[in-house]
Amino acid sequence: KFRLHEFQSQINLIRRGIACIVPERLFPMFTWQELEHLICGVADVDVEVLQNQTKYVGGIQPTDPHISFFWDVIANEFTPED
């Protein structure tokens, strides 16, 4: 019997955290995939949008070599699954 409820306190904390985003009474209306989408958002990141919305401070410019290298790596070396 203990094994069946071994993680109950952790599960309750997760439920409480999710309920901060989606009211708990609505949980039964969604599949786990829909809840994941509501909580985590879209998994795909539009690198161009991210790059255009990035603000640089401290004298850093978007044309600085390390910044150009960063965006090249982000855009070309990672797949959406990464």
C-alpha positions in Angstrom: 0.0 0.0 0.0 2.9 2.4 0.8 4.2 2.1 -2.8 0.9 3.2 -4.2 1.1 6.5 -2.3 4.9 6.9 -2.2 4.9 10.1 -4.2 1.6 11.5 -3.1 3.1 14.6 -1.4 5.2 15.4 -4.5 2.1 15.0 -6.7 0.1 17.3 -4.4 2.7 20.0 -4.7 2.8 19.7 -8.5 -1.0 19.9 -8.6 -0.9 23.0 -6.4 1.7 24.6 -8.7 -0.2 23.8 -11.8 -3.4 25.2 -10.1 -1.6 28.6 -10.0 -1.9 28.6 -13.8 -5.0 26.5 -14.5 -7.7 26.3 -11.9 -7.8 22.7 -10.5 -11.5 22.3 -11.2 -10.7 22.5 -14.9 -8.0 19.7 -14.9 -10.5 17.0 -16.0 -11.4 19.0 -19.1 -7.9 18.6 -20.6 -5.6 15.8 -21.7 -2.1 15.9 -20.3 -0.9 17.2 -23.6 -3.3 20.2 -23.5 -2.3 20.9 -19.9 1.4 20.8 -20.9 0.6 23.3 -23.7 -1.3 25.6 -21.4 1.5 25.6 -18.8 4.7 25.4 -21.0 3.5 27.2 -24.1 4.6 26.4 -27.6 7.7 24.2 -27.8 9.1 25.8 -31.0 11.1 29.0 -30.6 11.2 31.4 -33.5 14.9 32.4 -33.5 14.3 35.4 -35.7 11.6 36.8 -33.4 13.9 36.1 -30.4 16.8 37.8 -32.1 14.7 40.9 -33.1 13.3 41.2 -29.5 16.7 40.9 -27.8 17.9 44.1 -26.1 21.7 44.6 -25.8 23.2 46.6 -22.9 26.6 47.5 -21.6 27.9 48.6 -25.0 27.2 45.3 -26.6 26.0 45.5 -30.2 24.2 42.9 -32.3 27.1 43.1 -34.8 29.7 42.2 -32.2 31.5 39.0 -33.2 30.5 36.9 -30.2 26.9 38.0 -30.6 26.9 37.1 -34.3 28.5 33.7 -33.4 25.8 33.1 -30.8 22.9 33.7 -33.2 24.6 31.6 -35.9 24.9 28.7 -33.5 21.4 29.1 -32.2 19.9 29.3 -35.7 22.0 26.6 -37.4 23.3 24.1 -34.9 20.2 23.2 -32.9 17.1 21.4 -33.9 13.7 22.1 -32.3 14.2 19.0 -30.2 17.4 20.3 -28.7 
